[in-house]
């Protein structure tokens, strides 16, 4: 009930390409869906987040698409750059506010 | 820099020992969350404190405990350490509960 499933586990994209990471959740009580970016040796950093009352949110090259009926959401990184190479985590939280994380996607952007 | 500080950065200890990890939240943030990141379990929520009081517990072992002090810094105490406790421990802070800012983490190695 509390799981967030994330795919793919790893992703290799050419510079300038689009990176797409998908997540699915089970708990319909979740009402906040952030994405975090983590570089080696660093803590997760909030990238972008969405509430279920909107279907899409865009910030710069990063877009979250949200499908409430399917209980799925995804991160799109447009014009991917080598500096985007990192591990990306989707997460979800409900009234208790603690984050339930997906398993992570290791993104490599080739120059 | 998220504004959340954690000490120490690295900790190496032996099985059976006890350690204390420290976290200072961002100025003004009343909530502190502790998370454990390991290769096999991923990022998992341990415990949350709000203004000195325990708010929520996740997958925290009985050997682990935490507290939040009047100045809002928090400590995570890990006792009777086992090899499997080796992990990265992150704290995060938040003012409103949704947006959580993560510290740089403490890498614990149990030998």
HADDOCK unambig.tbl for C-alpha pairs under 7 A between the chains (distance, minus, plus):
assign (segid A and resid 42 and name CA) (segid B and resid 104 and name CA) 5.23 0.50 0.50
assign (segid A and resid 43 and name CA) (segid B and resid 102 and name CA) 5.76 0.50 0.50
assign (segid A and resid 43 and name CA) (segid B and resid 103 and name CA) 5.69 0.50 0.50
assign (segid A and resid 43 and name CA) (segid B and resid 104 and name CA) 4.49 0.50 0.50
assign (segid A and resid 43 and name CA) (segid B and resid 105 and name CA) 6.00 0.50 0.50
assign (segid A and resid 44 and name CA) (segid B and resid 102 and name CA) 5.99 0.50 0.50
assign (segid A and resid 45 and name CA) (segid B and resid 101 and name CA) 6.88 0.50 0.50
assign (segid A and resid 45 and name CA) (segid B and resid 102 and name CA) 6.57 0.50 0.50
assign (segid A and resid 97 and name CA) (segid B and resid 97 and name CA) 5.77 0.50 0.50
assign (segid A and resid 97 and name CA) (segid B and resid 98 and name CA) 6.31 0.50 0.50
assign (segid A and resid 98 and name CA) (segid B and resid 45 and name CA) 6.62 0.50 0.50
assign (segid A and resid 99 and name CA) (segid B and resid 45 and name CA) 6.70 0.50 0.50
assign (segid A and resid 101 and name CA) (segid B and resid 43 and name CA) 6.15 0.50 0.50
assign (segid A and resid 103 and name CA) (segid B and resid 42 and name CA) 5.90 0.50 0.50
